[in-house]
Amino acid sequence: MALPSLRVRAHGAVEIMDSPFCDPAMLTRTYQDFRVVNALVSGWWGIYRRSIRPDLSTTTEMTLLDVGSGGGDVSRALARWAMRDGLRLAVTGIDPDARAHVFATSQPKIAGLSFRRALSSDLVAEGARFDFVVSNHVLHHLSVAELKGLLVDSEDLVRRRVLHADLERSNHAYLGFAAATTPFFRHSYIRPDGLTSIRRSYTATELRAVVPAGWTVSRGLPSRLVLGWTPPDA
Ligand SMILES: C[S@@+](CC[C@H](N)C(=O)[O-])C[C@H]1O[C@@H](n2cnc3c(N)ncnc32)[C@H](O)[C@@H]1O
């Protein structure tokens, strides 16, 4: 397989699942497969343990907003982990895409978990606030202007901590994902869209250069970035 140049962000590259005309059955399997891919590579168990769980309580309910929740598996995992730990966490997943909303709401119900078809800016307009604002694999989807808009929305929406997790672009990430997925995911868009996502994603240096002061970028494995912000008065 030819390795495309990953020197600069391929911000014009389009993921198949973003097309309104993509195959509905392939798209449903893509949402299903995200559960496996996110569990293997997205690192949310570690983020939950280090940066969310320590603030949760058995008595006082905390709230968490998952922006761009897609098929909803990260929202579901966070709600399930908190419940298993006996901690009170209400999770809201939002996504403007009707197809994602239909898939997310068709899955088995979990206490304290809900999904809405909405943009982060809609919640800002409502004056909503959450203890945590998180996202997974959303940053690379956005133009730089949209990214800055999401960060302004996140600052408006959060009380305690923002955590936006994404891929980090590198030859290593591209070749590793290509090799690991070669025999799998033939009936979904996971492999082609995953490779496009890596081409669209930021390096840590690039992300640090575009985010406002006060935001931090930390690197993790495998090829992960977490963009974080804590309100000064938190
Ligand atoms: C690649 S998907 C990630 C889905 C899911 N978080 C996951 O990890 O499987 C990115 C999603 O972000 C949504 N999105 C983009 N901008 C958004 C915004 N400002 N507010 C809410 N959702 C947004 C898109 O509709 C898309 O479904």
The ligand as a Gaussian input file, in Angstrom:
#p B3LYP/6-31G(d) Opt

LIG

0 1
 C      -16.098000      10.872000      13.632000
 S      -17.564000      11.292000      14.403000
 C      -17.109000      10.758000      16.025000
 C      -18.204000       9.988000      16.649000
 C      -17.940000       9.458000      18.065000
 N      -17.539000      10.518000      18.969000
 C      -16.939000       8.342000      18.057000
 O      -15.839000       8.515000      18.584000
 O      -17.251000       7.275000      17.519000
 C      -17.640000      13.068000      14.605000
 C      -19.052000      13.566000      14.914000
 O      -19.008000      14.942000      15.344000
 C      -20.227000      15.566000      15.003000
 N      -20.023000      17.020000      15.202000
 C      -19.208000      17.837000      14.515000
 N      -19.282000      19.103000      15.012000
 C      -20.154000      19.093000      16.058000
 C      -20.658000      20.085000      17.002000
 N      -20.269000      21.389000      16.977000
 N      -21.559000      19.695000      17.933000
 C      -21.953000      18.412000      17.996000
 N      -21.515000      17.439000      17.141000
 C      -20.636000      17.777000      16.181000
 C      -20.479000      15.017000      13.601000
 O      -21.842000      15.067000      13.238000
 C      -19.974000      13.561000      13.699000
 O      -21.000000      12.625000      13.935000

